[in-house]
Amino acid sequence: MRNKDVEDLYRYIKIDTPVTIWGGIFGPFGNGFRILIPGDRGADVFEVQKRMKRMGYYLGYIDGIYGEEMKYYVIKYRKDNNLTLTHDIDLEFYKALNIQLFE
């Protein structure tokens, strides 16, 4: 969101109202890939959780939060797919999940 968008939204939304901001026109990876670590939140985490769940590698709640439960499944996925053992979600992990950037 741009500042003017926030200012416009301020006129309609009361203080302390939860607001969810989804990816934009280019989706959760509109700014490219970022390396995700436990504690990260966002539409990109949400998308990784969805992909992993479809593949049977994430049994948790899809909430866009990289918590301890997700960390367990990331390590399991990495082991089962012969990826480097780390809890980071990096380019190697995105590629293994077949998440690709395109225009």
C-alpha positions in Angstrom: 0.0 0.0 0.0 1.1 3.5 -0.6 0.8 6.3 2.0 -2.2 7.8 0.2 -4.0 4.4 0.3 -3.4 4.1 4.1 -4.7 7.7 4.5 -7.8 6.8 2.5 -8.4 3.6 4.5 -8.1 5.6 7.7 -11.3 7.4 6.9 -13.3 4.2 6.8 -11.7 1.9 9.4 -11.8 2.4 13.1 -8.6 2.2 15.1 -7.7 -1.3 16.3 -9.7 -2.9 13.5 -7.8 -5.9 12.1 -6.9 -5.5 8.5 -5.5 -8.1 6.2 -3.4 -7.0 3.2 -3.1 -9.6 0.5 -0.2 -9.8 -2.1 -1.1 -7.2 -4.8 -1.6 -7.6 -8.5 1.5 -9.9 -8.7 0.5 -12.0 -5.7 2.6 -13.0 -2.7 5.9 -12.8 -4.5 5.4 -9.4 -6.2 8.7 -8.2 -4.8 10.5 -11.5 -5.5 11.5 -14.2 -3.1 12.7 -13.5 0.4 14.3 -16.0 2.6 11.8 -17.0 5.2 12.8 -17.9 8.7 10.7 -18.9 11.8 8.8 -15.9 13.0 8.2 -14.4 9.6 4.6 -13.6 8.5 3.1 -12.8 5.2 1.3 -13.8 2.0 4.5 -15.6 0.9 4.5 -17.8 4.1 0.8 -18.4 3.4 1.5 -19.6 -0.1 4.3 -22.0 1.0 2.0 -23.4 3.6 -0.7 -24.0 1.0 1.7 -25.8 -1.3 3.1 -27.9 1.4 -0.3 -28.8 2.7 -1.4 -29.9 -0.9 1.7 -32.2 -0.9 0.9 -33.7 2.5 3.8 -32.0 4.2 2.0 -29.4 6.3 -0.7 -30.5 8.7 -1.0 -27.2 10.5 -3.4 -24.3 10.1 -2.7 -22.1 7.0 -2.3 -18.7 8.6 0.7 -17.1 7.0 2.8 -17.4 10.1 6.1 -19.4 10.1 5.9 -21.0 13.5 7.5 -24.0 15.3 5.0 -26.4 13.7 5.9 -25.2 10.2 9.6 -25.4 11.0 9.2 -29.1 11.8 7.5 -29.7 8.4 10.1 -27.7 6.5 12.9 -29.9 8.0 10.9 -33.0 7.1 10.3 -31.9 3.6 14.0 -31.0 3.2 15.1 -34.4 4.5 12.6 -36.3 2.3 13.7 -34.4 -0.8 17.4 -34.4 -0.2 17.6 -30.6 0.2 20.2 -28.8 2.4 19.1 -29.2 6.0 18.1 -25.8 7.4 14.8 -24.3 8.6 15.1 -21.4 6.1 12.8 -21.3 3.1 15.2 -20.2 0.4 15.5 -20.4 -3.4 16.3 -24.2 -3.2 13.1 -24.7 -1.2 10.9 -22.6 -3.5 12.2 -24.5 -6.5 11.5 -27.8 -4.8 7.9 -26.7 -4.2 7.7 -25.5 -7.9 7.1 -21.9 -6.9 8.4 -19.8 -9.8 8.4 -16.1 -10.5 7.0 -14.9 -13.7 5.8 -11.7 -15.3 
